[in-house]
Amino acid sequence: MLAHPFIIALLLSQFAVATIIVYAAWKGIYALRYWSDSSFTSLQLTLEREHYLLGAIVQTAMVAQLAGLGLFVWLINNYLPHLVRGAMCGAGVLSANQYGYLLLYVKMATPPLYVLYLLLQYLDNQAPDYPLTPFKYYLLLPTAAAVAVETWLMWMYSYRLEPDVIVTCCSANFLVSQPSYANFLSVGKLLQPALWTWGLIGALLIAADWQKPFLPTWVHSLLILVFVGLSIYTLKYFFVKYIYGVPSHLCLFDLFLAHHHYIGYLIFALYYILIISTMLIVITPFVIKKTRLTNAAHLQTWANIRLVALLLSMLIPLAYRTTWWHGIL
């Protein structure tokens, strides 16, 4: 499978990004040792010049990684199913070997790190003494480790992807061979409490963002994470039935296909906005203190963006449920 152009392009971009970010992290270790924003030595001036150039390159690499997540979802949903026998969507493609789902999970976990670095990079360049540089490099170390793991997983997944091996997909994966714990999660007594908890937490978060915040920041952040987890769970085991119009089809990958209007991209983008906006609100006081920039206070506008994302992330699935005209699935 390494000979196909889309896979080659994805692998080349991944290796290029990994090389840039790992090299930047290595330079960051050196910079952390000698960086002093109050110093005017030749070493400090050299570090600042290197930082400015390297930061611009890393910024481009991280934007490419964010775009690469969307490209990867499109690849496994629209391109590879035509090459892997038995696959109808990403579920079959990723199950073709043991590296598929691991690669997807790592790719899904890293975008908040990229966005946080991009924000720190932007604000750091606004200040003359680069006060956020050490913190960017601290953030870059786990990011580089995650990108290295992602690159290895992508290589192993692509290398072990055999088009002649017949895979199972969708109904076979989610119904016929569904393990007992998945049956327990998708039916029975857990789904209804999850739906009520999802609705109650969502209403509480909307109320907290609508008026002057009355929840402690750490409580609000924790509830956002719980809400996103419950949103994905209820989407998979309840709301997709009304989006697809099929009570037995619980595959989330079809949400990213054209005949469902690519609604999955919007829904999961809203989940990312919820997490990222919460991260930005949490670090706002620290950024203001370090940079002494008044425009850093404008990060509070993320609270309004979070509110809109919260409303849409609830209204879109509920709209499919309430407008379903064939009755209850």
Secondary structure as UniProt FT lines:
FT   TURN            2..3
FT   HELIX           5..34
FT   TURN            37..38
FT   HELIX           42..74
FT   HELIX           75..79
FT   HELIX           80..82
FT   TURN            85..86
FT   HELIX           90..94
FT   TURN            95..96
FT   TURN            98..99
FT   HELIX           100..109
FT   HELIX           111..126
FT   TURN            128..129
FT   TURN            131..132
FT   HELIX           133..159
FT   TURN            163..164
FT   HELIX           172..176
FT   HELIX           180..186
FT   TURN            188..190
FT   HELIX           191..210
FT   HELIX           217..234
FT   HELIX           235..239
FT   HELIX           240..244
FT   TURN            247..248
FT   HELIX           253..256
FT   HELIX           258..260
FT   TURN            261..262
FT   HELIX           263..291
FT   HELIX           294..300
FT   HELIX           301..322
FT   TURN            325..326
//
